[in-house]
Amino acid sequence: MKRHITPITLGLYFLFFILVFVIQLISVYVFNLDVSVQTNLIKLSTYTNLFFYGSLFLLFISLFFFFWKREFFRFFQSFKYQIKVSIIGIFGLIVVGLSTSQIMMWLGVTDQAANQALLEQSLGGSVFDKVLLVVFVVLLAPVVEEFIFRKVGFDIVSHFNSPSLTILLTSLAFGGIHVFTGDYIYIIVYGGLGLGLGLVYYYSKNLYTAIIVHMAWNLIGTLIMFLA
């Protein structure tokens, strides 16, 4: 099964990426959805993100159940070490986040990343929309993204490159999917986060640890958005 994980995962990822794009086009042009209205944009973004990440989450868990089971046992075989790496990783991401924010200030970039702005706009939706936001950001996205960029990404790139270059390239790919809307300068921020998560995965050698750190980081960011 291991040799089939990479092509199946990439195939599903791009298939659902195209499906989301088609769903958005249908919503806008066929059903005359006015995305200039903030509530419509929030709902379209919320539901398509939930479809994308929710579908991939269920597929990745079910198709590669034995991989997840094996990783789970490996996590608890070195539980103390994995927790140690998790704690260091969470604090490391906080340092990375603060450092990249300072770099953006030095560069004179004051606007929010489009990805972050859209998430914050979702706070203006209904209670149901807010619950979906938390599920998407804290649960679904970390599992799907870590599986794609750490597990599959490392498997692909490490065949041709050193560990350091593998971490760098997968970090740039991770940053790239968060800035495809055009605010490319923010690859500094998201690429930095990808670098931190890549280091966590490299030193832990366990996907659950990277997912835990990713979830913790997103949870902190979500709490800040709610309390701001």
C-alpha positions as a Markdown table, in Angstrom:
| # | Residue | x | y | z |
|---|---|---|---|---|
| 1 | Met | 0.0 | 0.0 | 0.0 |
| 2 | Lys | 2.9 | 2.4 | 0.8 |
| 3 | Arg | 3.9 | 2.7 | -2.9 |
| 4 | His | 0.3 | 3.6 | -3.8 |
| 5 | Ile | -0.1 | 6.4 | -1.2 |
| 6 | Thr | 1.6 | 9.1 | -3.3 |
| 7 | Pro | -0.2 | 8.8 | -6.6 |
| 8 | Ile | -3.6 | 8.2 | -5.0 |
| 9 | Thr | -3.2 | 11.2 | -2.6 |
| 10 | Leu | -2.0 | 13.6 | -5.3 |
| 11 | Gly | -4.8 | 12.4 | -7.7 |
| 12 | Leu | -7.5 | 13.0 | -5.1 |
| 13 | Tyr | -6.1 | 16.3 | -4.1 |
| 14 | Phe | -6.1 | 17.8 | -7.6 |
| 15 | Leu | -9.4 | 16.1 | -8.4 |
| 16 | Phe | -11.1 | 17.8 | -5.5 |
| 17 | Phe | -9.3 | 21.1 | -6.1 |
| 18 | Ile | -10.9 | 21.1 | -9.6 |
| 19 | Leu | -14.3 | 20.1 | -8.2 |
| 20 | Val | -14.2 | 23.0 | -5.7 |
| 21 | Phe | -13.4 | 25.4 | -8.6 |
| 22 | Val | -16.3 | 24.0 | -10.6 |
| 23 | Ile | -18.7 | 24.3 | -7.7 |
| 24 | Gln | -17.7 | 27.9 | -7.1 |
| 25 | Leu | -18.2 | 28.7 | -10.8 |
| 26 | Ile | -21.6 | 27.0 | -10.8 |
| 27 | Ser | -22.6 | 28.9 | -7.7 |
| 28 | Val | -21.6 | 32.3 | -9.1 |
| 29 | Tyr | -22.7 | 32.0 | -12.8 |
| 30 | Val | -25.5 | 29.4 | -12.8 |
| 31 | Phe | -27.2 | 30.4 | -9.6 |
| 32 | Asn | -26.3 | 34.1 | -9.9 |
| 33 | Leu | -24.6 | 34.2 | -6.5 |
| 34 | Asp | -23.4 | 37.7 | -5.8 |
| 35 | Val | -20.0 | 37.3 | -4.1 |
| 36 | Ser | -19.6 | 41.0 | -3.7 |
| 37 | Val | -22.1 | 40.5 | -0.8 |
| 38 | Gln | -19.9 | 39.5 | 2.2 |
| 39 | Thr | -22.4 | 36.9 | 3.6 |
| 40 | Asn | -22.6 | 35.1 | 0.2 |
| 41 | Leu | -18.8 | 35.1 | 0.0 |
| 42 | Ile | -18.5 | 33.7 | 3.5 |
| 43 | Lys | -21.0 | 30.9 | 2.9 |
| 44 | Leu | -19.4 | 30.0 | -0.4 |
| 45 | Ser | -15.9 | 29.9 | 1.1 |
| 46 | Thr | -17.1 | 28.0 | 4.2 |
| 47 | Tyr | -19.0 | 25.3 | 2.4 |
| 48 | Thr | -16.5 | 24.7 | -0.4 |
| 49 | Asn | -13.6 | 24.5 | 2.1 |
| 50 | Leu | -15.6 | 22.1 | 4.2 |
| 51 | Phe | -16.4 | 20.0 | 1.1 |
| 52 | Phe | -12.7 | 20.0 | 0.0 |
| 53 | Tyr | -11.1 | 19.3 | 3.3 |
| 54 | Gly | -13.9 | 17.1 | 4.7 |
| 55 | Ser | -13.9 | 14.9 | 1.6 |
| 56 | Leu | -10.1 | 14.5 | 1.6 |
| 57 | Phe | -10.1 | 13.9 | 5.3 |
| 58 | Leu | -12.5 | 11.0 | 5.1 |
| 59 | Leu | -10.9 | 9.5 | 2.0 |
| 60 | Phe | -7.3 | 9.7 | 3.4 |
| 61 | Ile | -8.4 | 8.2 | 6.7 |
| 62 | Ser | -10.4 | 5.4 | 5.1 |
| 63 | Leu | -8.1 | 4.6 | 2.2 |
| 64 | Phe | -4.9 | 4.6 | 4.3 |
| 65 | Phe | -6.3 | 3.3 | 7.6 |
| 66 | Phe | -3.4 | 0.9 | 8.2 |
| 67 | Phe | -0.9 | 3.7 | 7.7 |
| 68 | Trp | -2.7 | 5.8 | 10.3 |
| 69 | Lys | -2.9 | 2.8 | 12.7 |
| 70 | Arg | 0.8 | 2.1 | 12.3 |
| 71 | Glu | 1.7 | 5.8 | 12.9 |
| 72 | Phe | -0.5 | 5.8 | 16.0 |
| 73 | Phe | 1.3 | 2.9 | 17.6 |
| 74 | Arg | 4.7 | 4.4 | 16.7 |
| 75 | Phe | 3.6 | 7.6 | 18.3 |
| 76 | Phe | 2.9 | 5.9 | 21.6 |
| 77 | Gln | 6.0 | 3.8 | 21.4 |
| 78 | Ser | 8.0 | 7.0 | 21.8 |
| 79 | Phe | 5.3 | 9.0 | 23.6 |
| 80 | Lys | 7.5 | 11.1 | 25.8 |
| 81 | Tyr | 9.8 | 12.1 | 22.9 |
| 82 | Gln | 6.8 | 12.9 | 20.7 |
| 83 | Ile | 5.3 | 15.1 | 23.3 |
| 84 | Lys | 8.7 | 16.8 | 23.8 |
| 85 | Val | 9.0 | 17.5 | 20.1 |
| 86 | Ser | 5.3 | 18.7 | 20.0 |
| 87 | Ile | 5.9 | 21.2 | 22.8 |
| 88 | Ile | 9.1 | 22.5 | 21.3 |
| 89 | Gly | 7.4 | 22.7 | 17.9 |
| 90 | Ile | 4.5 | 24.7 | 19.2 |
| 91 | Phe | 6.8 | 27.3 | 20.8 |
| 92 | Gly | 8.9 | 27.2 | 17.7 |
| 93 | Leu | 6.0 | 28.1 | 15.5 |
| 94 | Ile | 5.1 | 31.0 | 17.8 |
| 95 | Val | 8.7 | 32.3 | 17.4 |
| 96 | Val | 8.4 | 31.8 | 13.6 |
| 97 | Gly | 5.0 | 33.6 | 13.6 |
| 98 | Leu | 6.3 | 36.6 | 15.5 |
| 99 | Ser | 9.5 | 36.7 | 13.5 |
| 100 | Thr | 7.8 | 36.6 | 10.1 |
| 101 | Ser | 5.3 | 39.2 | 11.2 |
| 102 | Gln | 8.2 | 41.5 | 12.2 |
| 103 | Ile | 9.8 | 40.9 | 8.7 |
| 104 | Met | 6.5 | 41.9 | 7.0 |
| 105 | Met | 6.5 | 45.1 | 9.1 |
| 106 | Trp | 10.0 | 45.9 | 8.0 |
| 107 | Leu | 9.0 | 45.3 | 4.4 |
| 108 | Gly | 6.1 | 47.7 | 4.8 |
| 109 | Val | 3.4 | 45.1 | 4.3 |
| 110 | Thr | 0.4 | 46.1 | 6.4 |
| 111 | Asp | -2.5 | 44.4 | 4.6 |
| 112 | Gln | -3.7 | 41.1 | 5.8 |
| 113 | Ala | -3.1 | 38.0 | 3.8 |
| 114 | Ala | -6.2 | 37.2 | 1.7 |
| 115 | Asn | -6.4 | 33.7 | 3.3 |
| 116 | Gln | -6.4 | 35.3 | 6.8 |
| 117 | Ala | -8.8 | 38.0 | 5.9 |
| 118 | Leu | -11.3 | 35.5 | 4.5 |
| 119 | Leu | -11.1 | 33.5 | 7.7 |
| 120 | Glu | -11.8 | 36.6 | 9.8 |
| 121 | Gln | -14.7 | 37.5 | 7.6 |
| 122 | Ser | -16.2 | 34.1 | 8.5 |
| 123 | Leu | -16.5 | 35.3 | 12.1 |
| 124 | Gly | -19.3 | 37.6 | 10.8 |
| 125 | Gly | -21.4 | 34.6 | 9.8 |
| 126 | Ser | -23.9 | 32.6 | 11.8 |
| 127 | Val | -23.1 | 30.4 | 14.8 |
| 128 | Phe | -23.2 | 27.4 | 12.4 |
| 129 | Asp | -20.7 | 29.1 | 10.1 |
| 130 | Lys | -18.4 | 29.7 | 13.1 |
| 131 | Val | -18.6 | 26.1 | 14.2 |
| 132 | Leu | -17.7 | 25.0 | 10.6 |
| 133 | Leu | -14.8 | 27.4 | 10.6 |
| 134 | Val | -13.4 | 25.8 | 13.8 |
| 135 | Val | -13.9 | 22.3 | 12.5 |
| 136 | Phe | -12.2 | 23.2 | 9.2 |
| 137 | Val | -9.3 | 25.2 | 10.6 |
| 138 | Val | -8.5 | 23.2 | 13.7 |
| 139 | Leu | -9.4 | 19.6 | 12.7 |
| 140 | Leu | -9.6 | 19.0 | 8.9 |
| 141 | Ala | -7.0 | 21.3 | 7.5 |
| 142 | Pro | -4.1 | 20.2 | 9.7 |
| 143 | Val | -4.7 | 16.5 | 9.0 |
| 144 | Val | -5.1 | 16.9 | 5.2 |
| 145 | Glu | -2.2 | 19.4 | 4.8 |
| 146 | Glu | 0.2 | 17.5 | 7.0 |
| 147 | Phe | -0.6 | 14.2 | 5.1 |
| 148 | Ile | 0.0 | 15.9 | 1.7 |
| 149 | Phe | 3.0 | 18.1 | 2.5 |
| 150 | Arg | 4.8 | 16.2 | 5.1 |
| 151 | Lys | 4.0 | 12.5 | 4.4 |
| 152 | Val | 3.6 | 12.6 | 0.6 |
| 153 | Gly | 5.7 | 15.7 | 0.0 |
| 154 | Phe | 8.7 | 14.2 | 2.0 |
| 155 | Asp | 8.3 | 10.9 | 0.2 |
| 156 | Ile | 8.5 | 12.5 | -3.2 |
| 157 | Val | 11.2 | 15.2 | -2.6 |
| 158 | Ser | 13.5 | 13.1 | -0.4 |
| 159 | His | 14.2 | 10.7 | -3.2 |
| 160 | Phe | 16.1 | 13.4 | -5.1 |
| 161 | Asn | 17.3 | 15.8 | -2.4 |
| 162 | Ser | 18.9 | 16.1 | 1.0 |
| 163 | Pro | 16.8 | 16.4 | 4.1 |
| 164 | Ser | 17.4 | 20.1 | 4.4 |
| 165 | Leu | 16.4 | 20.8 | 0.8 |
| 166 | Thr | 13.4 | 18.4 | 1.3 |
| 167 | Ile | 12.2 | 20.5 | 4.2 |
| 168 | Leu | 12.7 | 23.8 | 2.3 |
| 169 | Leu | 10.9 | 22.7 | -0.9 |
| 170 | Thr | 7.9 | 21.2 | 0.9 |
| 171 | Ser | 7.7 | 24.4 | 3.0 |
| 172 | Leu | 7.6 | 26.5 | -0.1 |
| 173 | Ala | 4.9 | 24.3 | -1.5 |
| 174 | Phe | 2.9 | 24.5 | 1.7 |
| 175 | Gly | 3.3 | 28.3 | 1.7 |
| 176 | Gly | 2.3 | 28.4 | -2.0 |
| 177 | Ile | -1.1 | 26.9 | -1.5 |
| 178 | His | -1.9 | 29.6 | 1.0 |
| 179 | Val | -1.0 | 32.5 | -1.2 |
| 180 | Phe | -2.4 | 31.4 | -4.6 |
| 181 | Thr | -4.8 | 34.4 | -4.5 |
| 182 | Gly | -1.9 | 36.7 | -5.5 |
| 183 | Asp | -0.6 | 38.0 | -2.2 |
| 184 | Tyr | 2.7 | 36.2 | -2.9 |
| 185 | Ile | 4.7 | 38.2 | -0.4 |
| 186 | Tyr | 3.0 | 36.2 | 2.4 |
| 187 | Ile | 4.8 | 33.1 | 1.3 |
| 188 | Ile | 7.4 | 34.4 | 3.9 |
| 189 | Val | 4.8 | 33.9 | 6.6 |
| 190 | Tyr | 3.2 | 30.6 | 5.4 |
| 191 | Gly | 6.5 | 29.2 | 4.1 |
| 192 | Gly | 8.0 | 29.9 | 7.5 |
| 193 | Leu | 5.2 | 28.0 | 9.2 |
| 194 | Gly | 5.8 | 25.2 | 6.7 |
| 195 | Leu | 9.5 | 25.2 | 7.6 |
| 196 | Gly | 8.7 | 24.8 | 11.3 |
| 197 | Leu | 6.2 | 22.0 | 10.7 |
| 198 | Gly | 8.7 | 20.3 | 8.4 |
| 199 | Leu | 11.3 | 20.4 | 11.1 |
| 200 | Val | 8.8 | 18.9 | 13.5 |
| 201 | Tyr | 8.1 | 16.0 | 11.1 |
| 202 | Tyr | 11.8 | 15.5 | 10.4 |
| 203 | Tyr | 12.8 | 15.2 | 14.0 |
| 204 | Ser | 9.7 | 13.3 | 15.2 |
| 205 | Lys | 9.5 | 10.9 | 12.2 |
| 206 | Asn | 5.8 | 10.7 | 13.0 |
| 207 | Leu | 2.9 | 12.4 | 11.2 |
| 208 | Tyr | 0.7 | 12.6 | 14.3 |
| 209 | Thr | 3.3 | 14.9 | 16.0 |
| 210 | Ala | 3.2 | 17.3 | 13.0 |
| 211 | Ile | -0.6 | 17.2 | 13.0 |
| 212 | Ile | -0.7 | 18.0 | 16.8 |
| 213 | Val | 1.6 | 21.0 | 16.4 |
| 214 | His | -0.4 | 22.2 | 13.3 |
| 215 | Met | -3.7 | 21.9 | 15.2 |
| 216 | Ala | -2.3 | 23.7 | 18.2 |
| 217 | Trp | -1.1 | 26.6 | 16.1 |
| 218 | Asn | -4.4 | 26.9 | 14.2 |
| 219 | Leu | -6.3 | 26.7 | 17.5 |
| 220 | Ile | -4.2 | 29.5 | 19.0 |
| 221 | Gly | -4.9 | 31.6 | 15.8 |
| 222 | Thr | -8.6 | 30.8 | 15.9 |
| 223 | Leu | -8.9 | 31.8 | 19.6 |
| 224 | Ile | -7.1 | 35.1 | 18.9 |
| 225 | Met | -9.5 | 35.8 | 16.1 |
| 226 | Phe | -12.5 | 35.1 | 18.4 |
| 227 | Leu | -11.2 | 37.2 | 21.2 |
| 228 | Ala | -9.9 | 40.1 | 19.1 |
